[in-house]
Amino acid sequence: MMIKNKFFATDDFFLISKVDVIIMCLPTPIKKNKSPEMKYIKNTLLQIKKHLRRGQILSLESTTYPGTSREFIIPNLRKDLKIGEDFYLVYSPEREDPGNREFSLTKIPKIVGGFSKNCTEIGSMVYGLIKIKIIKVSSLEIAEFTKLLENIYRSVNIGMINELKLLCLKMKIDIYEVINAAKTKPFGFQAFYPGPGYGGHCIPIDPFLLSWRANFFNFETKFIKLSGKINEDMPKKIVQKIIKLKKNIKIKKILLIGVAYKKNVDDIRESPALKIIELLKNKNINFDYMDPYIKVISSSKLKYNKVSKPIIYKNLRNYDLTLIITDHDKFNYNKIKKYSKLILDTRGKFKFTFDQKNIIHF
């Protein structure tokens, strides 16, 4: 497919030899034991290795552990290439926030760290062509660690606020009013909000890349592990709440409002909704879902195939419980409140009081 004769998609690795700039954007998931899965990067390197030539620059953008570029990329390049002299290597992590209209890709500064000063300068020139602010750092490892710090910062703070939400529920305190009051402080505080857990391709995965790497230095990353456990436990606590409700209220069928991992996106990767659904299935609780961005969800393992229900609010009357998981802006929450028999709100969409008959906060 050609676009103005300047861009085309291909799976022909031979064409690597024809380009000047190679940017690798590959998944780096974690295995069950929380160690990095490097096969996507390794297999790609094996494919492009024989087509590399002098004068090219290779940039890795995949989120990964500090040391990947130096210890994993370089050994898999051609031995006759002199990195920093006739071939250039940089690490420049992707930085984006899906669904955030305030910060487009060209408004987010680009971190560039190179194998050598020459590599950093050439990498900065390449990314500078798209008129983006460049932040040069002194090494590959600094750039790699920077990306992990950004995601760990979010993971730890999400874990903290989720834990405090559970405490506030017991104390009958509105966590959202607390947050809104705290964020009036003009320094030293950034607001994070609780929810049903975390999701996406970064926050649930990337921090554990550093935990794994830290083991090689006989160092335990306690904050990463603790925040991960708190966030991963949130779906289980939500289903436990539903089971507790069932003891006093008839709950035969549940409608999940939103299943994407965050609002206003069409991405379901690592969404807490998937874990909630798995737990509901294990408890033989029937469910449907409504999400304007996710048309179908399925699992051969759990034997379900669901199509999103249309946004017809009167149909909420057909469900014993409305469970708000993802708070898309497209939903009319006043109508959700009007037509739902009972709401379990995990996103703070409704005023936080403890005496409403049809709204339960979590």
C-alpha positions as CSV (number, residue, x, y, z in Angstrom):
1,M,0.0,0.0,0.0
2,M,1.6,3.3,-1.1
3,I,1.0,6.7,0.5
4,K,2.3,9.5,-1.7
5,N,5.2,7.2,-2.7
6,K,6.8,7.7,0.7
7,F,5.4,5.0,2.9
8,F,4.5,1.3,2.2
9,A,3.9,-1.7,4.4
10,T,5.8,-4.9,3.7
11,D,6.9,-8.2,5.3
12,D,10.0,-8.4,3.0
13,F,13.0,-8.2,5.3
14,F,15.3,-7.8,2.3
15,L,14.2,-4.2,2.1
16,I,15.9,-3.5,5.4
17,S,19.1,-3.0,3.3
18,K,17.4,-0.1,1.4
19,V,16.5,2.1,4.4
20,D,18.6,4.4,6.5
21,V,16.6,4.2,9.7
22,I,15.3,1.1,11.4
23,I,12.9,1.5,14.4
24,M,12.0,-1.6,16.3
25,C,8.6,-1.4,18.1
26,L,8.0,-4.9,19.4
27,P,6.1,-6.4,22.3
28,T,8.1,-7.3,25.5
29,P,5.5,-9.2,27.6
30,I,6.3,-11.1,30.8
31,K,6.1,-14.8,31.4
32,K,4.1,-16.4,34.2
33,N,7.2,-16.2,36.4
34,K,7.4,-12.4,35.7
35,S,10.6,-12.7,33.6
36,P,10.8,-10.9,30.2
37,E,9.7,-12.6,27.0
38,M,12.4,-11.5,24.5
39,K,11.5,-13.8,21.6
40,Y,9.9,-11.0,19.5
41,I,13.0,-8.8,19.6
42,K,15.3,-11.8,19.1
43,N,13.4,-13.2,16.2
44,T,13.3,-9.8,14.5
45,L,17.0,-9.3,15.0
46,L,17.7,-12.7,13.4
47,Q,15.5,-11.7,10.4
48,I,17.1,-8.3,9.8
49,K,20.7,-9.1,10.8
50,K,21.8,-10.3,7.3
51,H,20.3,-7.2,5.7
52,L,22.0,-4.6,7.9
53,R,24.6,-2.4,6.3
54,R,27.0,0.4,7.3
55,G,25.5,3.9,7.7
56,Q,22.3,2.8,9.2
57,I,20.8,3.7,12.6
58,L,18.8,1.2,14.7
59,S,16.4,2.5,17.3
60,L,14.7,0.2,19.8
61,E,11.4,1.7,21.2
62,S,10.1,-1.4,23.0
63,T,9.8,-1.0,26.8
64,T,12.4,-3.3,28.3
65,Y,14.8,-3.8,31.2
66,P,18.0,-1.7,31.6
67,G,20.8,-3.4,29.7
68,T,18.8,-4.9,26.9
69,S,20.4,-2.8,24.1
70,R,23.9,-3.4,25.3
71,E,23.6,-7.0,26.3
72,F,21.0,-8.3,23.9
73,I,20.8,-6.1,20.8
74,I,24.5,-5.6,20.2
75,P,25.5,-9.3,20.4
76,N,22.9,-10.1,17.8
77,L,24.1,-7.5,15.3
78,R,26.7,-8.2,12.6
79,K,30.2,-8.4,14.0
80,D,31.8,-6.4,11.2
81,L,29.7,-3.3,12.0
82,K,31.5,-0.8,14.2
83,I,28.8,0.7,16.4
84,G,29.3,4.4,16.9
85,E,31.5,4.7,13.8
86,D,29.7,3.1,10.8
87,F,26.5,1.9,12.4
88,Y,24.5,3.6,15.1
89,L,22.4,2.3,18.0
90,V,19.9,4.2,20.2
91,Y,17.2,3.5,22.6
92,S,14.2,5.8,22.5
93,P,11.1,4.6,24.4
94,E,7.6,5.1,23.1
95,R,5.7,7.5,25.3
96,E,2.0,7.9,24.8
97,D,-1.2,8.0,26.7
98,P,-4.1,6.5,24.6
99,G,-7.2,8.5,24.7
100,N,-5.4,11.6,26.0
101,R,-6.3,14.4,23.5
102,E,-4.2,17.0,25.3
103,F,-0.9,15.3,24.5
104,S,-0.5,14.1,21.0
105,L,2.8,12.2,20.0
106,T,4.4,15.4,18.7
107,K,3.8,17.2,22.0
108,I,5.5,14.5,24.1
109,P,9.3,15.0,24.4
110,K,11.4,12.1,22.9
111,I,14.0,10.5,25.1
112,V,17.1,9.5,23.1
113,G,20.1,7.6,24.6
114,G,22.8,6.1,22.4
115,F,25.6,3.6,22.5
116,S,28.0,6.5,22.0
117,K,27.8,10.3,21.7
118,N,27.7,9.9,17.9
119,C,24.8,7.5,18.2
120,T,22.9,9.9,20.5
121,E,23.5,12.9,18.1
122,I,22.4,11.0,15.0
123,G,19.4,9.5,16.8
124,S,18.4,13.0,18.0
125,M,18.7,14.3,14.4
126,V,16.4,11.6,13.1
127,Y,13.7,12.1,15.6
128,G,14.1,15.8,15.3
129,L,12.8,15.6,11.7
130,I,9.3,15.2,13.1
131,K,9.6,18.5,15.0
132,I,9.5,16.9,18.4
133,K,11.4,18.1,21.5
134,I,14.4,15.9,22.1
135,I,15.7,15.0,25.6
136,K,19.2,13.5,25.2
137,V,20.5,11.2,28.0
138,S,24.0,9.9,28.5
139,S,23.5,6.2,27.9
140,L,21.3,3.4,26.6
141,E,20.7,2.3,30.2
142,I,19.5,5.7,31.3
143,A,16.9,5.8,28.5
144,E,15.8,2.3,29.3
145,F,15.4,3.0,33.0
146,T,13.6,6.3,32.3
147,K,10.7,4.5,30.6
148,L,10.4,2.0,33.4
149,L,10.5,4.7,36.1
150,E,7.6,6.5,34.3
151,N,5.4,3.4,34.4
152,I,6.5,2.3,37.9
153,Y,5.6,5.7,39.2
154,R,2.1,5.2,37.9
155,S,1.8,1.6,39.1
156,V,2.9,2.4,42.7
157,N,0.6,5.4,43.0
158,I,-2.4,3.5,41.6
159,G,-1.7,0.7,44.0
160,M,-1.5,3.2,46.9
161,I,-4.7,4.9,46.1
162,N,-6.5,1.6,45.6
163,E,-5.4,0.5,49.0
164,L,-6.5,3.8,50.6
165,K,-9.9,3.5,48.8
166,L,-10.4,0.2,50.6
167,L,-9.6,1.8,53.9
168,C,-11.9,4.8,53.2
169,L,-14.7,2.4,52.5
170,K,-14.3,0.9,56.0
171,M,-14.1,4.4,57.5
172,K,-17.1,5.7,55.5
173,I,-15.0,8.4,54.0
174,D,-15.3,9.7,50.4
175,I,-11.9,9.0,48.8
176,Y,-12.7,11.2,45.9
177,E,-13.5,14.2,48.0
178,V,-10.2,13.5,49.8
179,I,-8.3,13.5,46.5
180,N,-10.0,16.6,45.2
181,A,-9.1,18.5,48.4
182,A,-5.5,17.3,48.3
183,K,-4.9,18.3,44.7
184,T,-5.6,21.9,45.5
185,K,-2.1,22.0,47.0
186,P,-0.1,23.6,44.2
187,F,3.1,21.6,44.8
188,G,4.1,18.1,46.0
189,F,1.0,16.3,45.0
190,Q,-0.4,14.7,41.9
191,A,-3.8,13.2,41.8
192,F,-4.3,9.5,41.1
193,Y,-7.7,7.8,41.2
194,P,-8.8,4.4,42.3
195,G,-10.5,1.8,40.1
196,P,-11.1,-1.9,39.6
197,G,-7.4,-2.6,39.0
198,Y,-5.0,-1.6,36.2
199,G,-4.7,-2.6,32.6
200,G,-3.1,-1.9,29.3
201,H,0.2,-3.1,27.7
202,C,2.4,-1.1,30.1
203,I,1.5,-0.7,33.8
204,P,0.6,-4.3,34.6
205,I,3.8,-5.6,32.8
206,D,6.6,-3.1,32.6
207,P,7.4,-2.7,36.4
208,F,8.2,-6.4,36.6
209,L,10.9,-6.1,34.0
210,L,12.8,-4.1,36.5
211,S,12.0,-6.4,39.3
212,W,13.4,-9.3,37.3
213,R,16.5,-7.3,36.4
214,A,17.1,-6.2,40.0
215,N,17.5,-9.8,41.0
216,F,20.8,-9.9,39.1
217,F,22.0,-7.3,41.6
218,N,20.7,-9.1,44.6
219,F,18.1,-6.3,45.1
220,E,14.4,-6.7,45.9
221,T,12.0,-4.1,44.5
222,K,9.5,-4.1,47.3
223,F,7.3,-1.2,46.1
224,I,6.9,-2.8,42.6
225,K,5.8,-6.2,44.0
226,L,3.5,-4.7,46.7
227,S,1.7,-2.3,44.3
228,G,1.4,-5.1,41.7
229,K,-0.3,-7.3,44.3
230,I,-2.7,-4.6,45.4
231,N,-3.7,-3.8,41.9
232,E,-4.0,-7.4,40.7
233,D,-6.2,-8.2,43.8
234,M,-8.8,-5.5,43.0
235,P,-10.9,-7.7,40.6
236,K,-11.0,-10.5,43.2
237,K,-12.2,-8.0,45.9
238,I,-14.9,-6.7,43.5
239,V,-16.2,-10.2,42.9
240,Q,-16.1,-11.0,46.6
241,K,-18.2,-7.9,47.1
242,I,-20.8,-9.3,44.6
243,I,-20.8,-12.7,46.3
244,K,-21.4,-10.9,49.6
245,L,-24.3,-8.9,48.1
246,K,-25.8,-12.2,46.7
247,K,-26.4,-13.4,50.2
248,N,-29.0,-10.7,50.8
249,I,-30.1,-9.7,47.2
250,K,-31.1,-11.7,44.2
251,I,-28.3,-11.3,41.7
252,K,-28.8,-13.7,38.7
253,K,-27.5,-11.6,35.9
254,I,-25.0,-8.7,35.8
255,L,-24.3,-6.0,33.2
256,L,-20.7,-4.8,33.0
257,I,-20.5,-1.1,31.9
258,G,-17.2,-0.8,30.0
259,V,-14.6,-3.5,29.5
260,A,-11.7,-1.6,27.9
261,Y,-8.7,-1.1,30.2
262,K,-9.2,2.7,30.4
263,K,-11.9,5.1,29.3
264,N,-12.4,6.3,25.7
265,V,-10.1,3.6,24.2
266,D,-10.7,0.4,22.2
267,D,-8.0,-1.6,23.9
268,I,-8.8,-4.5,26.2
269,R,-5.3,-5.8,26.9
270,E,-4.8,-6.7,30.5
271,S,-8.1,-5.1,31.4
272,P,-9.3,-5.7,34.9
273,A,-12.7,-6.5,33.3
274,L,-11.2,-9.7,31.9
275,K,-10.2,-10.9,35.3
276,I,-13.6,-10.0,36.7
277,I,-15.3,-11.9,34.0
278,E,-13.1,-15.0,34.7
279,L,-14.0,-14.8,38.4
280,L,-17.7,-14.4,37.5
281,K,-17.6,-17.4,35.2
282,N,-15.9,-19.5,38.0
283,K,-18.8,-18.6,40.3
284,N,-21.4,-19.4,37.5
285,I,-22.7,-15.8,37.5
286,N,-24.2,-14.8,34.2
287,F,-23.2,-11.5,32.7
288,D,-23.5,-9.2,29.6
289,Y,-21.5,-6.1,28.9
290,M,-21.9,-2.7,27.2
291,D,-19.0,-1.0,25.6
292,P,-19.1,1.2,22.5
293,Y,-15.4,0.6,21.8
294,I,-15.2,-3.1,22.3
295,K,-17.6,-5.0,20.0
296,V,-16.8,-8.6,21.0
297,I,-15.0,-10.4,23.8
298,S,-14.4,-14.1,23.9
299,S,-12.4,-16.8,25.6
300,S,-12.0,-20.4,24.3
301,K,-10.6,-21.3,27.7
302,L,-13.6,-20.0,29.7
303,K,-16.0,-20.9,26.8
304,Y,-17.7,-17.5,26.3
305,N,-18.3,-15.3,23.3
306,K,-20.1,-12.0,24.1
307,V,-21.2,-9.2,21.8
308,S,-21.6,-5.8,23.3
309,K,-25.1,-4.8,24.2
310,P,-26.4,-1.7,22.4
311,I,-26.6,1.4,24.6
312,I,-30.3,1.3,25.4
313,Y,-30.6,2.4,28.9
314,K,-34.1,1.1,29.5
315,N,-32.7,-2.4,29.1
316,L,-30.7,-2.0,32.3
317,R,-33.9,-3.0,34.1
318,N,-33.3,-6.5,32.9
319,Y,-30.2,-6.9,35.1
320,D,-30.0,-7.4,38.8
321,L,-26.7,-5.5,39.1
322,T,-25.0,-2.9,37.0
323,L,-21.2,-3.0,37.5
324,I,-19.3,0.1,36.3
325,I,-15.8,-1.0,35.3
326,T,-14.7,1.5,32.6
327,D,-16.1,5.0,32.7
328,H,-16.3,6.0,29.1
329,D,-17.5,9.5,28.4
330,K,-20.1,8.2,25.9
331,F,-22.2,6.7,28.7
332,N,-25.0,8.8,30.2
333,Y,-24.6,8.1,33.9
334,N,-27.8,9.8,34.9
335,K,-29.7,7.3,32.7
336,I,-27.6,4.4,34.1
337,K,-28.7,5.5,37.6
338,K,-32.3,5.9,36.5
339,Y,-32.8,2.5,35.0
340,S,-30.5,0.3,37.0
341,K,-31.9,-1.8,39.9
342,L,-28.6,-1.8,41.7
343,I,-25.2,-0.2,40.8
344,L,-21.8,-1.2,42.0
345,D,-19.6,1.8,41.1
346,T,-15.8,1.2,41.0
347,R,-15.0,4.5,39.3
348,G,-16.7,7.1,41.5
349,K,-19.2,8.2,38.9
350,F,-21.9,8.9,41.5
351,K,-21.9,11.1,44.6
352,F,-20.2,9.2,47.4
353,T,-22.8,8.6,50.1
354,F,-23.5,5.5,52.1
355,D,-27.3,5.7,52.4
356,Q,-28.3,5.5,48.7
357,K,-30.6,2.5,48.1
358,N,-29.4,1.6,44.6
359,I,-25.8,2.6,44.5
360,I,-22.9,0.8,46.2
361,H,-19.4,2.3,46.1
362,F,-16.3,0.2,45.7
